[in-house]
Amino acid sequence: MSVYLDHAATTPLRPEARDAWLAAHDVLGNPSSIHGAGQAARRLLEDARESLAEHLGCQPIEVVLTSGGTEATNLALKGLWWSREPATDAVVLPDGEHHATLDTVAWLTTAEGARVRAVGLDGLGRIPVASFAEALPGSALATALVANNEVGTVQDAAGLARAATEAGVPLHLDAVSALGQVDVDFARWRGDGSSPAGLVALSVSAHKVGGPVGVGAAVVSRHARLMPLVHGGGQQRGLRAGTQDAAGAAAFAAALRAADAERKHESVRLEALRRRLVDGIHQAIPTARLLGDPDDRLPGNAHVLFPGAAGETLLFLLDMAGISVSTGSACQAGVAEPSHVVLALGLDDRAARSVLRFTLGRTSTDADVDAVLAALPSAYERAVASGARSAHAS
């Protein structure tokens, strides 16, 4: 039996998205061409953009299609930096952000001279809005996750956006992990939206909601001042040049429509499965500890600390049993390092190396939970024993 509990890394392609993707490839034409074939492709593209805008709470012209969430985040952060007021050089960066953000900001510091104003997380992985607000005045830009991709804590996106608006600082929100699981509403979070400050950009990705890999979008306010990463063609308000992927957009739109249609029901179902999984882990391994906010979290996320066991060893043993889980962000897969998110919660290096992330999704079942609970106790015992042997040998 194969059990896949790593839906936060990527989730299966939805049939609706596959059908839309294949059907779109039957439409011949470049959306930028003015002949009939090109205009047919353009209609397909713009219908998809309108659908995405409806589900993201923005205007269609504000949807800038990208190759995924990482590109969307780079466009937002670098574009805002290059368009900043010359006297500002600080970036407000909460601890525990996704590496797409961390690495982009790191590049801005080394290549562009940016200064980081760090905002610590509380013990549940929340970004304190008051601390975030204190760091904003005089900053060039700010960024924050809508939901933490590792521990699953859902942030106060509206409060963060309101603080940025009041401080007159442009804000980017990373909604990649949140999309399809919480109500992502750019206009509601944005508020009035008549200035180039406050919430001006939001990043999302298709494959997190059952769309294809390699498709994403940056929602960019019509009033934002943003420098593009790529030039050459003037497409998408000049913010992202190049022939637009009409088929990818159609598939993304179909996946997001389906995800939003079932979101409320799925949230209840996945939360029940997650609670059953966590309760079973606690019964089998009483010292195991759920990290992140116990209530305000993504419904399918269970990020668990297993004292005395290396997360990588547990992952390997579960994989041998046919169970796919994660030690953290898939973007850092293969890198043996402690979870920076766990460290940001105030835990030590040992704890940060002793975590597993179980993420349930649309295809998850009670049988999957049963399989994990059956395999985990033995895997934990073996992982603890392996750690003890390694410590003795050293």
C-alpha positions, 0 to 999 in steps of 0.5 A: 500500500502506498500512502501519500501524506505530503500534499503541502509539497505538491498534490495530485493533478485534478481531472478538471485541470487535466481536461482543461489543460489538454483542451486548451492545447487544441486551441492553436494560436499565440495570445499576442497575435491579432489574427483569428487563431491568436484571438481565440487563444487570447479569449481562452487566456483571459477567461482563465484570468477572469476566473482566477481573479474571481477566486483570488478577490482581485481584478483580472488585470491584476493577475500576472501569470508566472512559472510558479510561486517562487517566480511570483515571490521574486517578482514581488520582492525584487520588483518592489525593491527596485521601485522603492523610494531611494532613501529606504533600504529596509525589508521587514521579514518575519522569521520562519518565512518560506525559502523562496522569500528568505533566499530572495531577501538574502540576495537583496542584502548581498547584491543590493544593500538591503537591510533586514528588519526581522520580526520574531514569531511566537511559540505557536508560529504566529507573526505578532501584528504589533511587532510587525507594525513596529518594524514597518515605519521607514521600510522599503517593503514588507513580506509575510506568509498567509500560512506557514508552510511548515507548521501550518499556522494561519496568520492574521493577513488582514491585520498585517495588511492593515498595519502596512497600509497605516505605515505607508509600506508596500506589502507582499503576502505569500499565499502559496500554502494557504490557497485552496485551504483558507479564504484568499481575498486580495481585495478584502485584505487590501481594503481601499487599495488606492495607493502604492502602499499596504498590500500590493502583491500576493503570490500563488501556485497552481500545483498546490491546488491540483493544477500543473507544476510550472504555473503560478501567479502574482496578484499585483495591485493596479496602483503598485509601483513594480519593476519587472524581472523580465523584459521583452514584449510588454505582456501583462502590463509589462510586468512579465514579458513573454508568450503567455501560457494559455493552457497552464492558465486554463488548468490553474483556473479549473483547479482553483474553481474545484478547490474553492467549491469543495474547500469548506467541506474538505476543511472539515473532513481534513481537520477530522482526519488530522485530529485523528492522526495527531491523537493516534500519534500521541497515544502511541508516542506520548512524548510527541508534540504537535507544533504550530497553532492548535486551532488556527492552522491549515486543516490538513497540516500536522507538524510533529516533534518526535523527541530523540528521533532524527526526522530524516531517519523517521522519514526514511523508515516510513518511506520504506513502509510505503508512506511519504511524508516530509521533514519540512519545505520540499524546496529544501529537500536533500539538505540536511539542516535543522528546520529554521521554522522550528528554531524560530519557535524558540526550540533548539537545534536538536528539536529542529532536526526531530520533526516530521510534517504530515500533510493531508489532501483531497485523496487522503483517507482514513486508511492512510491514517491507519497505515501511518499509525500502524507503521510509526511506533516501530519506526520511532523506536528504531529511529531513537535506537539509531540516534542513541547508537550514533551518539554513543559512537561519537 
